[in-house]
């Protein structure tokens, strides 16, 4: 089973790279598959690649549902906690 999760872009780096934040956890990901990503955007991340941009409201709903299902902490669903 594969799982892709929404994460917020906090920094754009060189060579199609970015740093994303998911409830305080930061990870380097590739932006090679997605165009026009900016700091503050949400992207769907799977195995180190951003697959697509995501509407902020949809990202927050998804993170809240994941927290409700016990797949993530509630802090992930609250961007103000980041």
Secondary structure as UniProt FT lines:
FT   STRAND          5..12
FT   TURN            15..16
FT   STRAND          17..22
FT   TURN            23..24
FT   STRAND          25..30
FT   TURN            32..33
FT   TURN            39..40
FT   STRAND          42..46
FT   TURN            47..48
FT   STRAND          49..54
FT   HELIX           56..68
FT   TURN            69..70
FT   HELIX           74..77
FT   HELIX           79..81
//
